[in-house]
Each structure stands twice: as structure tokens, then as C-alpha cells.
Amino acid sequence: MTVIDRYSRQELFQPIGKLGQQNIRNSHALVIGAGALGTAIAESLTRAGIGKLTIVDRDYVEWSNLQRQQLYSEADARDRIPKAVAAKKRLYDINSDVEVVSQVMDVSIEEIEQLIIDVDIILDATDNFDTRLLINDISQKANIPWIYGACVGSYGLSLTIIPGETPCLQCLLDTIPLGGMTCDTAGIISPAVQIVVAHQVTEAIKLLTGNQSSLRGSLLSFDLWLNQSSSIAVDKMKKEDCPSCGNIPSYPFLDKAHSTKTAVLCGRNTVQIRPGKNTTLNLEKLALGLKPLGQVSKNDYLLSLTTGEHRLVFFTDGRVLVHGTKDITEAKKLYHQFVG
Amino acid sequence: MSVFVNGKEIVISTGKNTILSLIESYELNPKLVIVERNKEIIEKDNYKSTILKQGDHIEIVHFVGGG
């Protein structure tokens, strides 16, 4: 076997063929989130020979990720490597032909407007609805399809959203679900992740290879443990007055008034605080100032301070993760205590 | 009376025979579910007033955030 054979089995699959493979090669996918869904999606698309893949994540690798986040190793967890950085390294080992762009950042309005440039498809691998509704709006505004995926416990669901054709996430949701709803209590098993990813990536490949007629066209869910699955045709739920995809869209989640400055991270007993304007933290300087206050450790990307029952992790872009609390007010208090 | 929920037959007790009570029996938030009865989507406003009938095929999909 030679490199030439690399995609032979995928090309032999008739609906893809050599032409479809070329289409995949000429495509740019944006994967938002590099957790369980994001790592599996990224690996799958990288092996499939996507031309360019951008992967974005705000977090770093922890031991509790290794059970299901398939691109990461023990070394990544030990050294607290940012997920996007660790993912890129592993993806390059898998397929050096793919141009992988990694971004360590929290995606909000300004970031997403930059991220979607030249992108053919957006894959949702986030763990919260704030970011999903942002993706939903930008997808409509820039006319880029996106594929929603989510899972918790042994349950998962997925929906493919194509601007101008299908209903969008906003059409289907009456209210914004709160991020940390069930993750703390329900946990997650890896096979549930894999099923969601299988649906997301298959839909992505259909779209990228011009097989639109094969798209599923329904909202799909399953529970692997309860041996249940469900599929609902939602095409009739497209709303003419939808603020995101209706006749007169206002894209409410691209409005700064909606942007979140603090977020409770799903299942982590952690609050993220993000400064309002773009800032840069000098970690060297910060380390000196914080040393008298607790145990400080640092790498090229972040600084960690352990004090009492809390651990604060500072990123160079100014973000801080406050571990050991779900209380935004308490987190803010600690944040201001240490960064002023 | 019994109905099929996501393909599984379940028994409904008297007085708990609306779409809303069915959703609540699964401890789901009515605002975060999509419900289909016999291939027709039920509007959220009608969950309370829609009465289940023997043998109905109900599909319930609920949104979650994890990933």
C-alpha cells in the first residue's frame, strides 16, 4: 500500500467516489469545541482527508477528559495543554496532509465573525447553548450550514441546519436551556458521543460531496442504555417570524447585548470569567504577584493558582477559569481579588 | 390505556392523559422538547390540551447541552 491508496476505501463507496473525495479535499470545516464531540469529529474528518480544519476550544486537558476525548494523552492532562493545541498535534500525526488551524479562545461574537471566513461547514461540538445560538445566527447570516450535536449520559441528539431550507435551532427552541443542567449529575459514556459524531460527520460528508438528497432531514435522538431512538420530521417547524432565519432576521445572538461575560462550565464546578474588552495577560508578571498568595504553576499558555479550596487558571487572552465553585458572584469576587 | 413512546409501549394512568403530563412523567422541561403524535408535531401551546388516545405513537426528543 502507498500514500495513493490512502482514501481508496472511501472512494470506492459509490456516493462519494473520486469526485467526492476531491470535494472533501477542497473543503474547510470549522469545529467549535474540542471536547468529546470535537475530538471525535476532528479525527474523523482528518482521516477522511478534509482540506482544512479549524478547531477552537477555550479549555485545557484534564484527567477526567481522557475517558472519552479521543485525541488526548496522559501527558496532555499532566501538562494541562490547551485542548486546541493538543488536538492539532495529534491530528498532524494522523494526517499531515490536512491543514489544521487551532485556536485557543472563547468563541463570542467577534471571534465567530472571523472564524467563519472561507468555511464550508460548521460542526457544533460545544457544551452550551449560548455558543450554539451564536453559531445558529452566524450560520444564517453567512449562509453556512451547521450540524448541531449534543449528548449527556447515554443520550444524544443531532440536527442538520441548512440556511434557506431547514428550520434553525431558534425555530425549535422556546427558551435558552441552561448549560449545566444535567452534566453534573448524569455523566456521559463514550459510545453516546460516538453515535452523535457518526451522525454529524456523515451529514457533513453528504453536504460536502454534493449528496444533499441523502441528508436525514429529521431531528434524531437516541438513548443507548434505554434502547430507544426517535426521529421527528421538523421541516414544518420553520417559522416565518424567526429572529434568526425568518423573513426579517435580526440575528439576536450577534448583538453584543446578549454576549455572556461569565459562564458556568458544564459538569466542571467551574466558572469562566472573560474580560469585556480584548486584553493580554503577562503570565510572568502575574506569577510574581500571585506567588505569596498560594501555590503557583505555569506553562507557556496558562498559569494556575491554588488557594484554599479554589484553583484559578489564567490564560494569556485574559480569561480566568475559577475551579471549585459554580457561583458566578463568588468566582467574580475571587477574580477581582487576584487580578484587580 | 397504553401508548407508544419512542417505540416503547407504556401504560398511562387515568388523569395523566395529556401530552404535558406525559412529558412531566419523564421529568423533562416542556419548553425543551419536541413532541410528535402519530407523525404530527404538537405545538407547545397545545401540550396541556392534547389528550392521549389508546395506541397513539408519540415521539419525544429533548434538547441537552453537553458535548
Interface residues (C-beta under 8 A of the other chain):
Chain A: G33 G35 A36 L37 G38 D124 A125 T126 D127 N128 F129 R132 G149 A150 C151 V152 Y155 G156 L157 L172 L173 D174 T175 P177 L178 G179 G180 M181 T182 C183 I188 V196 L219 L220 S221 D223 Q228 S229 S230 S231 I232 A233 V234 K236 M237 C266 G267
Chain B: N6 G7 K8 N29 K31 L32 I34 E36 K39 I41 K44 E59 I60 V61 H62 F63 V64 G65 G66 G67
